[in-house]
Amino acid sequence: MTYRIVDAGTYSEPVQQALEGVLTERLDEGDLEPTLRFWHRESPAVALGRFQAYADEVAVDYVDEHDVDVVRRLTGGGAMYVEPGAVITYSLYLPREAVSDDIEASYAELDQWAIDALRSVGLDVFHEPLNDITHADGKIGGSAQLRKDDAVLHHTTMSYALDTSEMLRVLRIGEEKVSDKAIKSAEKRVAVMRDYVDATRAEIIDAMKETFTDRFDAEPGSLPDDVVNDARTRATETFASDEWNRKL
Amino acid sequence: MHDSATVKVPAGKLVEVDVTYDDRLTDVRVTGDFFLEPPERHASLEAALEGHPADVSRPTLVEAIEAVDATLIGFDAEHLADATLEAIR
């Protein structure tokens, strides 16, 4: 099994989330090689977990005024605030048989190469069940999965140099009226990689590609044009629509 | 009446239940940062909580939730039942 590593293309948040669906379906149908994709964003955004209530998670007036895209993902999990150049997101599109049926174990397994890559640049991070990558000082990132009959999507977003005070303005964990769940998550501080290493974001991504290639059979690749075109269509129809993003 | 309650699963996820009820539970909404496979069963999960009398027992709710053909990840049927009961009591 040879993975394609895709590290090109800058897309809006709706197109990014639409790509996740298109690529996972293509793999499920046998029309895509197993793939590792690194994301590059166009603008600040919130990736909302599939089952989260829009108004519970984002400061609605603030995101409207500041044109922050809030896009509901296909995967469960929690809201992530993202900024171009300040986060590292990767997606793995894997054949189902390459992934443990034990969901809890699969999160740890599928993040391990990334954790090892971060360690190779001097970041002391570890997996924290169920789906977090953590530094002793706080959470670096989180993963989420989607499973099809023959394909698994595993994507992870980590903070490289996130503006955490802006994050607290965008997400409702920054507000006083929040429920105790949000206070609990705010208490669990977000840690950003750049506080601990001099490596640039590009250098960290290079280290990740190196570790991945050492461990798995992988070579550079790109996304087919028709995949990107399908994602653009789906972004317009669904992932940029209030009907999808505000349905809960 | 309309109420909601939240359960934070220890070392797990957060589940919020929003419910309209009088004699019976109607319009149940389940939100949170949990995982569910397949995600399309979210509506079935909500439907499984609807229609019960407002004095429904915990075992009845747990059984109704477990009857949904879905894998709950980061929470289980008991957590969802507890959030539902807390919302209506």
Interface residues (C-beta under 8 A of the other chain):
Chain A: G49 R50 F51 Q52 A53 D56 L74 T75 G76 G77 G78 A79 I103 E104 P129 L130 N131 A144 Q145 L146 R147 S179 D180 K181 K184 L248
Chain B: T6 K8 A11 G12 K13 L14 E16 R29 V30 T31 G32 D33 F34 F35 L36 E37 P38 P39 H42 T71 I73 G74
